[in-house]
């Protein structure tokens, strides 16, 4: 019984074991959310299942506007199966510097922190708009790897078990 309990808890511990965003505090170029997402970016990425198999490929066009207080971001995805998806986000920063994001597909809000070249968000995403009946918790990381180039990696979990992963590269015009 103990062995089964330990095996059941291991995926939960693994999901919590990722390094903190502050581990990137001294890395450059510095990730400024309001700068990277202000204007147009083009992304190229893949969805992987829990076994690491490519499930879908996509391209994304993201157009954002920053007015000094609110960041509005429109995302348009084109998937390898020909389907498309659009999403509109609104982001603001609270007094502690946490980015708070809202979009209809997110349950509640996203909370994101920047440190050095990294930006890390946590949120619960309702996949019903994607044709699935799942709600996943995402640990979503973004890193500036060069001026105007950002890498994105996000892990989706349900009940602490990894469901899949998204990897993408975005290039800001």
C-alpha positions, 0 to 999 in steps of 0.5 A, a space after each residue: 500500500 505504501 509503495 502505491 501511495 509513493 508511486 501516486 505522489 511522485 508525479 505530483 512532486 515532479 510537477 512542483 520540482 521545476 526551478 523558480 523563475 528567480 533562477 533566471 534573474 541574472 539572464 539576458 535579454 531581460 523579458 519585458 512582457 509589455 515590450 515583447 507583446 506590443 506589436 506583432 509576433 509570429 510563432 511556430 510550435 508543436 503539441 506533444 502528448 504525454 509520451 513525447 509524440 507530436 500530436 499537432 503542429 501550429 503557427 501563430 500570429 499574435 498582435 498586441 497593444 500596450 497603453 501603459 496600463 493594459 496589454 491587449 493581445 489577440 492570438 490567431 492559431 493555424 493548426 496542421 489539421 487546417 483548424 484555426 483558433 482565435 483568443 483575446 487576452 487582457 493583461 494588467 500588472 498588480 502592485 507586486 508586479 505580477 501580470 494578471 491575464 484574462 481570456 474566456 478559455 482560462 478558469 479565473 485568471 493567469 498569474 505571471 512573474 518575470 525575472 531576468 529573461 524568463 516569464 512564468 505563468 500558471 493558469 487553468 485552461 478549459 480546452 472545450 473550445 479546442 474540441 476537447 472536454 478537459 480542463 488542464 492546469 498549465 505551467 507556462 514558461 517563456 524565455 527571451 533567447 535573443 532580442 525579439 526571439 522568445 521560446 515557450 514551453 508549457 506543461 499541461 497537467 490534470 490531477 498532477 499527471 502530465 497530459 502533454 507539452 507545448 513547445 514554440 518559438 516566437 519572433 517579434 517583428 
